[in-house]
């Protein structure tokens, strides 16, 4: 089942990426001959208008065949030049090439924003703005025979407020450390406001008991991850900020890895290929939809950043060629471009084989 989910996720991310190239090329008046999901051999092909849409057997990839992007496509008729990629201004060519990456980043932002709307576990340092966030702490367990259970609290409820006398914790201050402090320093009963799984809110009074082993007062709850839940407009705003932080951290990590590769210090065991990602997807799926959603956003961001690297066969490599042509004022030799891209593709395949080998060894 995890393999199926992984293939679906990969297909969605590739579709989003190629859709970016497709839509921007169409908007720029460039002819798109084929939109393919997966690599040949073909399973299904259907032509609508001037574009053939294909579903292919090898799921680890996709492509958009843009008229003129390959300079070896043969002679170009005068009437075809206005719809040819090569005869478009350099800024248009660059826009088409960067569109796939842009769509992946937008998709990641939408996934993260949706996560904030549903309720995103703070399993990583999201650094959510205090002025825009609403944070609740969720029970992961209510101990049998504890004051909390006797008062009526149930595992899975969420605390929305906890107080004792004039001391109150709620909102962004509702973290385990503050909850423990309120309970330990209480003089009498602790007032707990909770929300259950169907959204019903109820108030309880719980009398803490002293735990000699811990040396503090307790009410018998084990608190799990914080849940960060925002209204729709704030979710999109916080989604932008969080996406930017993830882009920055991912870029720093990738550049560090590439630096280690150049200096022969790289640790490929810290990098995941298809097999490793499938295993991670399985773990995230077993943890719940929200974890899987966040993982999809992370993979989308990684896919975008890797594609922007100025390496042949990647979007970043093609962007580099466009930049060079803009500077020198003439096209680069098509034979050189083709062989450079072919060599880059082979090197990427070798790297993928090496990483996949490490993935398999880690599973043995």
PEHUSUL-V839474 format. One record per backbone hydrogen bond with DSSP energy under -0.5 kcal/mol. NH is the residue of the N-H (numbers start at 0). CO is the residue of the C=O. Records with the same first field share a line. If there is no record, write none. Layout:
# PEHUSUL-V839474
NH: CO  CO
This chain:
# PEHUSUL-V839474
4: 0
5: 1
6: 2
7: 3
8: 4
9: 5
10: 6
11: 7
12: 8
13: 9
14: 10
15: 11
16: 12
17: 13
18: 14
19: 15
20: 16
21: 17
22: 18
23: 19
24: 20
25: 21
26: 22
27: 23
28: 25
29: 24
30: 82
32: 30  64
33: 64
34: 51
35: 33  62
36: 53
37: 35  60
38: 57
42: 54
43: 54
45: 52
47: 45  50
50: 47
51: 32
52: 45  50
53: 34  51
54: 43
55: 36
56: 40
57: 38
58: 56
60: 58
62: 35
64: 33
65: 63
66: 30
68: 65
69: 65
70: 68
72: 69
76: 74
79: 76
80: 76  77
82: 79
83: 80
84: 66
86: 83
87: 84
91: 88
92: 88
93: 89
94: 90
95: 91
96: 92
97: 93
98: 94
99: 95
101: 97
102: 98
103: 99
104: 100
105: 101
106: 102
107: 103
108: 104
109: 105
110: 106
111: 107
112: 108
113: 109
114: 110
115: 111
116: 112
117: 113
118: 114
119: 227
120: 118
121: 225
122: 120
125: 123
131: 128
132: 128
133: 228
135: 226
136: 158
137: 224
138: 156
139: 221
140: 221
142: 140  219
145: 142
147: 218
149: 145
150: 146
151: 147  148
152: 147
156: 153
157: 194
158: 136
159: 192
160: 192
161: 168
162: 190
163: 166
166: 163
167: 165
168: 161
170: 159
172: 169
173: 170
174: 172
177: 174
178: 174
179: 175
180: 176
181: 177
182: 178
183: 179
184: 180
185: 182
187: 185
189: 205
190: 162
191: 189  203
192: 160
193: 191  201
194: 157
195: 199
198: 195
201: 193
203: 191
205: 189  203
207: 187  205
208: 217
210: 215
211: 209
214: 210
215: 210
217: 208
221: 140
222: 220
223: 137
226: 135
227: 119  225
228: 133  226
229: 115
234: 230
235: 231
236: 232
237: 233
238: 234
239: 235
240: 236
241: 237
242: 238
243: 239
244: 240
245: 241
246: 242
247: 243
248: 244
249: 245
250: 246
251: 247
252: 248
253: 249
254: 250
255: 251
256: 252
257: 253
258: 254
259: 255
260: 256
261: 257
262: 258
263: 260
264: 259
265: 259
267: 265
269: 266
270: 267
276: 272
277: 273
278: 274
279: 275
280: 276
281: 277
282: 278
283: 279
284: 280
285: 281
286: 282
287: 283
291: 287
292: 288
293: 289
294: 290
295: 291
296: 292
297: 293
298: 294
299: 295
300: 296
301: 297
302: 298
303: 299
304: 300
305: 301
306: 302
307: 303  304
308: 305
310: 308
313: 310
315: 306
316: 308  310
317: 313
318: 314
319: 315
320: 316
321: 317
322: 318
323: 319
324: 320
325: 321
326: 322
327: 323
328: 324
329: 324
336: 332
337: 333
338: 334
339: 335
340: 336
341: 337
342: 338
343: 339
344: 340
345: 341
346: 342
347: 343
348: 344
349: 345
350: 346
351: 347
352: 348
353: 349
354: 350
355: 351
356: 352
357: 353
358: 354
359: 355
360: 356
361: 357
362: 358
363: 359
